[in-house]
Amino acid sequence: MSYDDGATWTPARTSGKSRSWSACYDAPHHGYVSLMAEGWDDPGNRITQEVIRAYGLK
């Protein structure tokens, strides 16, 4: 996750595997949260997706 529109990224604790997983992190009390997810398989296919300002906090 990122709290500065993707300038820096912090890893989140994840659990689960394959088709179902979740992430835990401590969000700040205000501002925006951007999210990035990466996935890959054994043959080496890879995907990365970023959502800048995925949600706002008040």
N, C-alpha and C positions, 0 to 999 in steps of 0.2 A: 504494500500500500504506500501511498505518497500523500503528504499533506501540503506539498508545494507545487501542485499541478504537474507532477512527473519529473521535476528537476532531480530529486533524489528518491530512491525506493528503499523500503524496509521490508524484509521478509516477514511473513506471518506464519504462525504455527498452524499446520494443517493436519487433518486426520482423514482417514478413509483411503480409498484407492479406486483406480479404474474409472468407473462411470459415476461414482458418487463420493464427494469429498466436501469438507467444510474447512473454514479458516477462522482462527481466533486472533483478535488483536485489540489493543487499547486505543481507541480513537480519541482525538482531542475534544475539548468541550465546545469548539466553534470552528468555523471554516469549512473546507471541502475535503473530501476523501476521494482520491483517485485509486483505481484498482488495476492490477496487471495479473494475468494468469498465463502460465506456460505449461505446455503438455508435449509429450513425445512418446513414441513407441519403440519397441525393440529394433526394428529396421532403421531407425534414425529419423523418421518423419517428425516434424516439429511444428508447433503453432504457438504464437504469442498474441495475446489480445490485451489492449489497454483501453480503459475507460477513464478519461480525464474528467474530474469533477463528477464522479459517479453519483455522489449525493452530498448534500450540505448538512451541516450541524449548526444548531442554534444554542 
